[in-house]
Amino acid sequence: MKMNMEKEHASAGVSYSRWKPVGVAALFFCAAVMFGACSEDEDEGNGDGSSSATEVRIGSGNANMPSAGTIISQYGGTTSNTDIIKIVDSNVNSCYQVSRSSFYVIYAADKNVAVNYYTLRVGNGPSDEDPRSWTLSGSNDNVSWTQLDSQNGQTFESRYKQNEYLFANETEYRYYRLEVTGNAGAPSTQIAEWTMGWKEVSLTPDEPHSAVLDETNDNMPTGGTLTAQYSDYQEGESVGNVADGDANTAFSTSHTEFYLLWEGTESVVANYYSLTSANVAPDNAPSAWILYGSNDNAEWTQLDSQSGVNFNGRLEEKPYLLENETAYKYYKLEIKANGGGTLTQIGEWTLQDSFNIDDLMAFADGWSTSSETPMGSHFNGRHVTTDEDRAWLLDPNNEPDVKLYNQDWELKEFPVTLYPFGDPLPADVNQHAIGNCCALAIFGSMAYIYPDFIRSLITDNGDNTYTVDMFDPQGNPVQVRVSNKFFADSGGNMPCCTGKDGKATWSTVLEKAMMKWQRLYKVNENVNGIGSEHVAPLFTGDGDSFAFAPGKLGTSDLTRAVQVSLAQGKIMVGGFNRADIYAPDGSGSTVTGHAWTLMWTANSSAQFAMRNPWGFCSNADGKLDGVLNVFNGEMIPTIDLRIINPGKAAEYGNGQFKPYIPPTFAPQPMRVAEHLLRSGQ
């Protein structure tokens, strides 16, 4: 049911020419100084109570009108102190006063201008001299006039009060005429100030409004139309701002539930979108939403859903990847909640059909590409495999040299449960006393992204031996067979990589195969301190990689690098160059000189996650299996990344789009050697 909003808002000193309200602030308010009514005691005028001046020039810097021009009054003021200049002098303590109850005043601009609002302010004179009824009209020849607004029975609730009036108009006029047709009953009428201008506001707040984007826009994959469900935006915060490439210009609405609808000029496969918070209070940012796709704007397919999202700062971008292979013409973002603010404001919404980091490669370094071998430059000029080598690698009696790792360790038989949780998981990778965190972070990455690849690498021979598929330094396939004999310390515990219960798993088998491989090829003396880009190709056959050093990328770019790489199936590890930076969710703190596995985060307020091969994080209870959530702030600039091609592993998946959820496991003592805790290896 429609309401008479004009009457409702009159008491607030803001009136509208349409029934629907727009919440806007009054402009040009000057503090009232109570000096009394308009002065009439200095000039006697023409002897008949009026002044002869009926025109006055105003410059381009005047605060009342949108451009330079001339103010023309039908009648002069009652004195020179109440002449026509007073209506545009930005001084609430002066006024234009005319000995009439009906008259007109014309603003003749020096150029055509469009206006959609005006204000009238009364002074401190008698209230019965206030204007009550009037019309505002526009013209380009000062002859033919178009009525723009009409008001009747208006009141001003107090002295010095300013009323504002909005109206629909997009036409530029040279002349604007304010024609007063009645006042509150006095023989004279006074107006302290008249202003006009343009505001980007809507007169239909409950109806949708749209913005057209051309194909050159950077936010959306094509040209098209962006529509918001409601038009109750604040001044200058319409829907076009959400796709203008500038997060400092925001879209706003008073609703916490609404939609943004994108209609492209053609159907596209979108596989990425992002939202950026506005440069306002974070609680105005959206916190829950659903993204849909459609080709008829009627039947919708859900593509993504987020809830409990916390934008920790202003102008913070959160990117999201989509597992979507269907081209849609319509994409609808349904906002379900915000952070508790009275408004919902969004700085930017992007939707893209290609998600890459091509623009970031100028900041990359540490390339390992080789023209000599697909294994990477570290393997250039290495030993070439012979038939005798292949036979040696396949003999399970040929063991790694335990003395290269510790003089007091020995090889002992241990039972092996390859997959304790049913599938290969990062939880099966737990470091103890060997300084090969980079290798174990690679194992965690392969298990996270390519669990079926892990299964393909290992053959259980049924005789307590295991055959592992690997590659030699030239990138040729070789097989390495290992027994169930693993390193044991003086207490009978395995110092090598184990599962949560301290027993051998697939990761223990791969670690031993890598040690045996190193003993033959001598690419590294042993696996202590081995680089991540030197481990992955042993199993994938591809050593092409690059790195981003700490501080090279900002928060959004580093987050994008991680998410793109995960989506593309890259094997990825990272580290921190500062210790004891605490995650605000209590998931742990950073450790330096240590390699971590990169992952999606299950915490929607975080940027991504990193798993510690120790199987736990410092300052955390260990239940999260070493998963540290990385947040915007001081953590991001300390991170370095190593991104490695997946090689053969890519045959077993297209990438990872979901966070790692650790399995439930019984509490176990985390046996990490003291020297590794100190060094962070």
C-alpha positions in Angstrom: 0.0 0.0 0.0 1.4 3.4 -1.0 1.9 6.0 1.7 1.9 9.8 1.6 5.6 10.1 2.2 5.5 13.8 1.4 3.5 14.5 4.5 5.6 12.1 6.6 8.9 13.8 5.7 7.7 17.4 5.9 8.1 17.2 9.7 11.7 16.4 9.2 12.3 19.4 6.9 12.9 17.1 3.9 10.1 16.8 1.3 9.9 14.8 -1.9 7.9 15.3 -5.0 7.4 11.5 -5.3 5.8 9.3 -2.6 8.8 7.1 -2.1 11.5 8.4 0.3 15.2 8.7 -0.3 17.4 9.2 2.8 19.7 12.2 1.9 21.2 14.9 4.1 20.5 18.5 3.7 23.2 20.5 2.0 24.8 23.9 2.7 23.6 24.1 6.3 25.0 27.2 8.1 24.8 27.4 11.8 22.0 29.8 12.7 23.0 32.9 14.7 20.0 34.5 16.3 20.2 38.1 15.2 16.5 38.6 14.5 14.4 38.9 11.3 15.6 40.2 7.9 16.9 43.8 8.4 14.8 46.6 6.9 16.2 49.6 8.7 19.1 50.8 6.5 17.5 51.7 3.2 14.2 53.2 2.3 14.3 51.9 -1.2 11.9 53.6 -3.7 9.7 55.2 -1.1 6.9 52.6 -1.8 8.5 49.9 0.4 10.4 48.2 -2.4 13.9 48.2 -3.9 14.6 48.6 -7.6 17.2 45.8 -7.9 15.8 42.8 -9.7 19.0 41.1 -11.1 22.3 40.0 -9.7 25.2 38.1 -11.2 26.7 35.1 -9.4 30.0 33.5 -10.2 31.0 29.9 -10.8 32.2 29.6 -7.2 28.9 30.3 -5.6 27.6 27.6 -3.3 23.9 27.9 -4.2 23.7 27.2 -7.9 25.5 24.7 -10.2 27.1 27.3 -12.4 27.6 31.0 -12.9 24.6 33.0 -14.1 22.1 35.6 -13.3 19.3 35.6 -10.6 16.3 37.6 -11.9 13.4 38.5 -9.6 10.0 39.7 -10.6 10.0 42.3 -7.9 12.8 44.0 -6.0 13.2 43.4 -2.3 11.5 45.5 0.3 14.8 47.2 0.9 18.3 46.8 -0.5 19.2 44.8 2.6 16.5 42.3 1.6 17.2 42.4 -2.2 17.5 39.4 -4.5 21.2 38.8 -3.8 20.2 37.6 -0.3 18.5 34.5 -1.7 21.9 33.2 -3.0 24.5 34.6 -0.6 24.8 31.4 1.6 24.0 33.5 4.7 21.1 32.2 6.7 20.9 35.5 8.6 19.9 37.5 5.5 16.9 37.0 3.3 15.1 38.0 0.1 11.9 39.7 1.2 9.2 40.8 -1.3 5.9 42.6 -0.6 4.0 40.0 -2.4 2.5 36.6 -1.6 3.0 35.5 -5.3 6.0 36.2 -7.5 8.7 34.4 -9.4 12.5 34.2 -9.3 14.5 33.0 -12.3 18.0 31.4 -12.3 19.5 32.1 -15.8 22.6 29.9 -16.0 25.5 30.7 -18.3 25.2 27.1 -19.7 22.7 24.4 -19.8 22.7 22.4 -16.6 20.6 19.5 -15.2 19.3 19.6 -11.7 17.1 17.1 -9.8 16.8 18.7 -6.4 16.5 22.1 -4.8 16.3 23.5 -1.3 14.5 26.5 0.3 15.5 27.8 3.7 13.6 30.3 5.8 15.2 33.0 8.0 14.2 34.3 11.4 11.3 36.3 10.2 7.6 35.8 11.0 6.5 32.3 10.1 3.5 33.6 8.2 5.9 35.1 5.7 7.2 31.6 4.8 6.3 30.4 1.3 3.7 27.6 1.3 3.0 26.8 -2.4 5.1 27.0 -5.5 6.2 25.4 -8.8 9.6 24.9 -10.3 9.9 25.0 -14.1 12.7 24.7 -16.6 13.2 26.3 -20.0 15.8 26.8 -22.7 14.4 29.9 -24.2 12.7 31.7 -21.3 9.4 31.4 -23.1 8.3 27.8 -23.1 8.4 26.2 -19.6 8.3 22.6 -18.4 7.1 22.1 -14.9 9.5 20.0 -12.9 8.0 20.1 -9.4 5.0 21.5 -7.6 4.4 21.9 -3.8 1.4 23.0 -1.8 0.9 23.5 1.9 4.5 23.3 2.8 5.7 24.2 6.3 9.1 24.8 7.9 9.2 23.3 11.3 11.6 25.9 12.8 13.3 29.2 12.0 16.4 28.8 9.7 15.0 25.5 8.6 15.9 24.1 5.2 13.6 21.9 3.2 14.9 19.7 0.4 12.9 18.6 -2.7 13.9 15.9 -5.1 12.3 15.4 -8.5 12.9 13.3 -11.6 14.8 15.2 -14.3 17.6 14.4 -16.7 17.2 17.4 -19.1 19.7 20.2 -19.1 18.0 23.6 -19.0 19.3 27.2 -19.3 16.6 28.7 -17.2 14.9 27.6 -13.9 11.9 29.5 -12.5 10.7 29.3 -9.0 7.2 30.7 -8.9 5.7 31.2 -5.5 1.9 31.1 -5.5 1.2 31.6 -1.9 2.6 32.1 1.6 1.4 31.5 5.1 -0.9 34.6 5.1 1.3 37.6 5.5 1.4 40.5 2.9 5.1 39.8 2.5 7.2 36.7 1.7 10.7 36.0 2.8 13.2 33.3 1.6 16.6 33.1 3.2 18.3 30.7 0.7 17.5 29.0 -2.6 19.9 26.3 -3.8 19.7 23.8 -6.8 21.9 21.0 -7.9 22.3 17.3 -8.9 22.4 14.3 -6.7 22.8 10.7 -7.8 19.8 9.4 -5.8 16.6 7.5 -6.7 13.0 8.4 -6.3 12.0 4.8 -6.5 14.0 3.1 -3.7 12.0 -0.2 -3.7 12.5 -0.7 -7.5 15.6 -2.1 -9.3 18.1 0.1 -11.0 20.8 -0.7 -13.5 24.0 0.3 -15.1 25.3 -0.6 -18.5 28.9 -1.7 -18.9 30.7 -1.9 -22.2 33.0 -4.7 -23.3 36.1 -2.8 -22.1 35.1 -3.0 -18.4 37.6 -4.9 -16.2 35.1 -6.4 -13.7 32.8 -8.5 -15.9 33.7 -11.0 -18.7 31.6 -9.2 -21.4 29.6 -6.1 -21.9 26.2 -6.1 -20.3 23.8 -4.8 -17.7 24.3 -4.8 -13.9 21.1 -4.5 -11.9 20.5 -4.1 -8.1 17.3 -5.2 -6.6 16.7 -1.9 -4.8 17.4 1.7 -5.5 17.7 3.0 -2.0 21.4 3.7 -2.4 23.1 6.6 -0.7 24.0 9.6 -2.8 26.6 8.7 -5.3 26.5 5.0 -4.4 24.5 3.4 -7.2 25.1 -0.1 -8.6 27.5 1.0 -11.3 30.1 1.7 -8.6 30.4 -2.0 -7.9 31.9 -2.7 -11.3 33.9 0.5 -12.0 37.3 -0.9 -11.0 37.6 1.4 -8.0 36.8 0.0 -4.6 36.8 3.5 -3.1 33.5 4.1 -4.9 30.9 1.8 -3.3 27.4 0.5 -4.0 25.1 0.8 -1.0 21.6 -0.3 0.1 19.8 -0.3 3.4 18.9 -3.9 2.9 20.8 -6.9 4.2 19.2 -9.3 1.8 19.1 -8.4 -1.9 20.5 -9.4 -5.2 22.9 -8.1 -7.8 22.2 -9.4 -11.3 24.6 -9.5 -14.2 23.2 -10.0 -17.7 26.0 -10.4 -20.3 25.8 -9.7 -24.0 26.8 -13.4 -24.5 27.1 -16.6 -22.4 30.4 -17.2 -20.8 31.9 -19.8 -18.5 32.8 -18.0 -15.3 35.3 -19.8 -13.0 36.2 -17.0 -10.6 34.7 -14.1 -8.8 35.7 -11.8 -6.0 34.1 -9.3 -3.6 35.9 -6.3 -2.2 34.8 -4.5 0.9 34.1 -0.8 0.7 36.2 1.9 2.3 33.8 2.1 5.3 33.1 0.2 8.5 33.7 -3.5 8.0 30.4 -4.4 9.5 28.7 -3.0 6.4 30.4 -5.6 4.2 28.4 -8.7 3.2 29.0 -11.8 5.3 26.9 -14.5 3.5 25.8 -15.0 -0.1 25.0 -17.4 -2.9 26.1 -17.2 -6.5 23.8 -18.6 -9.3 24.0 -19.0 -13.0 21.2 -19.1 -15.6 20.5 -18.8 -19.3 16.9 -17.7 -19.1 16.8 -15.6 -15.9 14.2 -18.1 -14.6 15.9 -21.4 -13.8 19.0 -21.0 -11.7 22.0 -23.2 -10.9 23.8 -22.7 -7.6 27.6 -22.2 -8.3 28.9 -21.1 -4.9 27.8 -20.4 -1.3 29.6 -18.5 1.4 28.6 -17.8 5.0 30.2 -16.3 8.1 32.6 -14.3 5.9 34.5 -11.6 7.8 36.1 -8.7 5.9 38.7 -7.8 8.5 39.6 -4.5 6.9 38.5 -1.8 4.4 39.1 -2.4 0.7 39.8 -6.1 1.3 39.4 -8.4 -1.7 38.3 -12.0 -1.2 38.6 -14.2 -4.4 36.6 -17.4 -4.9 37.1 -20.1 -7.6 34.2 -21.9 -9.2 33.9 -25.5 -10.3 31.9 -24.4 -13.3 32.1 -25.6 -16.9 28.8 -24.2 -18.1 28.4 -21.0 -20.0 25.7 -18.7 -18.5 24.3 -15.4 -19.7 23.0 -14.4 -16.3 24.9 -14.5 -13.0 23.0 -13.5 -9.8 24.7 -12.8 -6.5 22.2 -13.1 -3.7 23.4 -11.3 -0.5 22.0 -13.0 2.5 23.5 -11.1 5.4 26.1 -8.4 6.3 28.4 -7.9 9.3 25.7 -6.2 11.4 25.8 -2.7 9.9 22.8 -0.6 9.1 23.8 -0.5 5.5 25.3 -3.1 3.1 28.1 -1.6 1.0 30.3 -3.4 -1.6 33.3 -1.8 -3.1 33.7 -4.2 -6.1 32.2 -7.3 -7.6 34.3 -9.1 -10.3 33.2 -12.1 -12.3 35.7 -13.6 -14.7 35.9 -16.3 -17.3 39.7 -16.8 -16.9 41.5 -16.9 -13.7 45.3 -16.7 -14.0 48.4 -15.0 -12.7 50.0 -14.0 -16.0 50.2 -10.4 -14.7 52.2 -11.5 -11.6 54.9 -13.4 -13.4 57.0 -10.2 -13.7 57.5 -10.6 -9.9 58.5 -14.3 -10.0 62.1 -15.6 -9.6 63.9 -18.8 -8.9 63.0 -20.5 -12.1 64.1 -24.1 -12.3 63.3 -24.7 -16.0 66.0 -26.7 -17.9 66.4 -27.3 -21.6 68.5 -30.3 -20.8 66.1 -32.4 -18.7 62.4 -32.1 -17.8 63.4 -32.7 -14.2 64.7 -29.1 -13.8 68.1 -27.4 -13.8 69.2 -29.0 -10.6 69.4 -32.3 -12.4 71.6 -31.1 -15.3 74.6 -33.3 -16.0 73.7 -35.9 -13.5 74.4 -39.7 -13.6 72.8 -41.5 -16.5 70.9 -44.7 -15.5 72.4 -48.0 -16.5 70.9 -51.5 -16.5 72.9 -52.3 -13.4 71.4 -49.2 -11.7 67.9 -50.4 -12.5 68.7 -53.8 -11.0 70.2 -52.1 -7.9 67.1 -49.9 -7.4 64.8 -52.9 -7.7 66.7 -55.0 -5.1 65.0 -54.3 -1.7 68.1 -55.5 0.1 69.9 -52.4 -1.1 69.1 -49.9 1.7 69.7 -46.2 2.2 72.8 -45.4 4.2 71.5 -44.8 7.7 74.9 -43.3 8.8 74.3 -40.3 6.5 71.5 -39.3 8.8 72.6 -40.4 12.3 75.3 -42.6 13.6 73.1 -44.1 16.3 70.2 -45.1 14.2 69.7 -48.5 12.7 67.3 -50.2 10.3 64.5 -52.3 11.8 61.4 -53.9 10.5 58.1 -52.1 11.1 54.6 -52.9 10.1 53.2 -50.7 7.3 49.6 -49.4 6.9 49.8 -47.5 3.7 46.5 -45.7 4.1 45.4 -45.5 7.7 42.4 -43.2 7.0 41.3 -45.1 3.8 42.7 -42.5 1.4 46.1 -40.9 1.3 45.9 -37.7 3.4 48.2 -35.0 4.6 47.6 -36.3 8.1 49.7 -39.3 7.1 52.8 -37.0 6.8 54.3 -36.2 10.2 58.0 -35.1 10.6 60.1 -36.3 13.5 63.9 -36.1 13.3 65.0 -35.8 9.7 65.3 -32.3 8.3 63.4 -32.8 5.1 60.4 -30.5 5.7 60.4 -29.4 2.0 60.0 -33.0 0.9 57.3 -33.7 3.4 55.4 -30.5 2.4 55.5 -31.9 -1.2 54.1 -35.2 0.0 51.3 -33.3 1.8 50.6 -31.3 -1.3 50.4 -34.4 -3.5 48.1 -36.2 -1.0 45.9 -33.1 -0.8 45.5 -32.5 -4.5 46.2 -35.9 -6.0 45.5 -38.7 -3.6 44.9 -41.2 -6.5 48.3 -40.3 -7.8 49.8 -41.4 -4.5 48.1 -44.7 -4.8 49.4 -45.1 -8.4 53.0 -44.6 -7.2 53.1 -47.5 -4.8 52.7 -51.2 -5.4 52.4 -53.4 -2.4 54.2 -56.6 -3.4 52.7 -58.6 -0.6 56.0 -59.6 0.8 56.8 -56.6 3.0 58.3 -54.8 0.0 57.0 -51.9 -1.9 57.7 -50.8 -5.4 57.7 -47.0 -6.1 57.4 -45.5 -9.5 60.0 -42.7 -9.9 62.0 -40.8 -12.5 65.8 -40.6 -13.1 67.7 -37.4 -13.6 67.0 -37.4 -17.3 63.3 -37.8 -16.7 63.1 -41.5 -17.6 60.9 -43.8 -15.5 62.6 -46.0 -12.9 61.3 -48.2 -10.2 62.6 -48.3 -6.7 61.8 -51.2 -4.4 62.1 -50.8 -0.7 61.6 -53.2 2.3 59.7 -52.6 5.5 62.9 -51.8 7.3 62.9 -48.2 8.5 65.2 -46.1 10.6 64.8 -46.6 14.4 66.4 -44.7 17.2 67.7 -46.1 20.5 64.2 -46.0 21.9 62.8 -48.1 19.1 60.9 -45.1 17.6 61.0 -44.2 13.9 62.7 -40.8 13.4 61.6 -40.8 9.8 58.2 -39.6 8.5 55.2 -41.6 10.0 51.5 -41.5 10.4 49.7 -40.0 13.4 50.2 -43.2 15.5 54.0 -43.1 14.8 53.7 -46.1 12.4 54.8 -46.4 8.8 52.4 -45.2 6.0 52.7 -44.4 2.3 54.7 -41.3 3.2 57.3 -43.4 5.1 57.6 -45.6 2.0 58.0 -42.6 -0.4 60.6 -41.0 1.9 62.6 -44.2 2.0 62.4 -44.6 -1.8 63.7 -41.0 -2.1 66.6 -41.8 0.2 67.5 -44.9 -1.8 67.3 -42.9 -5.0 69.6 -40.3 -3.6 72.2 -42.9 -2.5 72.5 -44.1 -6.1 72.3 -40.8 -8.0 74.0 -38.6 -5.4 72.1 -35.5 -6.6 72.0 -34.6 -2.9 74.2 -36.1 -0.2 71.0 -37.0 1.7 67.5 -35.7 2.1 68.3 -33.2 4.9 67.6 -29.7 3.6 66.5 -31.0 0.1 64.6 -28.4 -1.9 61.0 -28.8 -2.7 61.6 -28.4 -6.4 64.2 -31.2 -6.2 61.6 -33.6 -4.6 58.5 -33.3 -6.7 60.1 -34.3 -10.0 61.4 -37.5 -8.5 57.7 -38.7 -8.6 56.1 -36.4 -11.2 58.8 -36.2 -13.8 58.4 -32.4 -14.1 60.8 -30.0 -12.3 59.6 -26.8 -14.0 58.9 -24.3 -11.1 59.2 -20.7 -10.0 59.0 -18.8 -6.8 57.6 -15.5 -5.3 59.9 -14.1 -2.6 58.4 -12.5 0.6 56.9 -9.1 0.0 56.9 -9.4 -3.7 53.1 -9.6 -3.9 50.4 -7.8 -1.9 47.6 -9.6 -0.1 45.1 -10.0 -2.9 47.8 -10.9 -5.5 49.4 -13.5 -3.2 46.0 -14.9 -2.4 45.3 -15.1 -6.1 48.6 -16.8 -6.8 47.8 -19.5 -4.2 44.2 -20.0 -5.3 45.0 -20.1 -9.1 47.9 -22.5 -8.5 45.6 -24.8 -6.4 42.9 -24.6 -9.0 45.4 -25.4 -11.8 46.7 -28.4 -9.8 50.2 -27.0 -9.1 52.2 -28.6 -6.3 53.0 -25.8 -4.0 54.9 -25.2 -0.7 55.6 -22.0 1.2 57.2 -20.6 4.3 57.5 -17.6 6.6 60.4 -15.3 7.3 59.0 -14.2 10.6 58.2 -16.5 13.6 55.5 -16.2 16.2 52.9 -14.4 14.2 49.7 -15.7 15.7 46.6 -16.5 13.6 43.6 -14.6 15.1 41.5 -17.8 15.1 43.9 -19.7 17.3 45.0 -22.1 14.7 48.6 -21.5 15.6 51.6 -19.3 14.8 54.3 -19.1 12.2 57.7 -20.8 12.2 60.7 -19.7 10.2 63.1 -21.7 8.0 60.3 -24.3 7.5 58.3 -25.5 4.5 54.5 -25.8 4.6 51.8 -27.2 2.3 49.5 -24.6 0.7 45.8 -25.3 0.9 42.4 -23.7 0.7 41.1 -22.6 4.1 37.9 -23.7 5.8 37.8 -20.4 7.6 35.9 -17.9 5.3 37.6 -15.0 7.1 41.1 -16.2 6.2 42.9 -15.9 2.8 44.2 -19.5 2.6 45.8 -22.2 4.8 49.3 -23.7 5.2 49.9 -27.1 6.8 53.0 -27.8 8.9 54.6 -31.2 8.2 55.1 -31.6 12.0 51.4 -32.4 12.1 50.7 -29.6 14.5 51.3 -25.9 14.8 53.1 -24.0 17.5 50.6 -22.5 20.1 47.8 -24.8 18.9 46.4 -28.0 20.3 47.2 -30.2 17.3 43.6 -31.2 16.5 43.8 -29.3 13.2 46.7 -31.5 12.0 49.1 -28.5 11.6 46.8 -26.4 9.5 47.5 -22.7 10.1 44.9 -20.3 8.6 46.6 -17.3 7.0 44.9 -13.9 7.5 45.3 -10.5 6.0 47.7 -8.4 7.9 51.3 -9.1 9.1 51.3 -12.7 8.0 51.0 -12.2 4.2 54.2 -10.1 3.7 56.4 -12.8 5.3 55.4 -15.6 3.0 57.4 -17.1 0.1 55.9 -19.5 -2.4 57.4 -22.3 -4.6 55.0 -23.3 -7.4 55.8 -26.6 -9.2 54.3 -28.2 -12.3 52.4 -31.4 -11.4 53.7 -33.4 -14.3 52.4 -37.0 -14.3 50.2 -36.2 -11.3 47.9 -34.1 -13.5 46.6 -37.3 -15.0 44.8 -37.9 -11.7 42.9 -34.6 -11.3 42.2 -31.1 -12.5 43.2 -29.3 -9.3 41.9 -28.6 -5.9 39.0 -26.3 -5.0 38.1 -27.4 -1.5 39.7 -26.9 1.9 41.5 -29.8 3.7 39.4 -31.1 6.6 41.7 -33.1 8.9 40.4 -36.6 9.9 39.6 -37.4 13.5 42.6 -39.1 15.2 43.5 -40.1 18.7 45.8 -37.7 20.5 49.4 -38.6 20.0 52.7 -37.2 21.4 54.2 -35.0 18.6 57.8 -36.3 18.4 59.7 -33.5 16.7 63.4 -33.4 17.4 64.6 -30.5 19.4 67.1 -29.4 16.8 64.3 -29.2 14.2 62.1 -27.2 16.5 64.9 -24.8 17.0 65.8 -24.5 13.3 62.4 -24.9 11.9 63.5 -27.4 9.3 
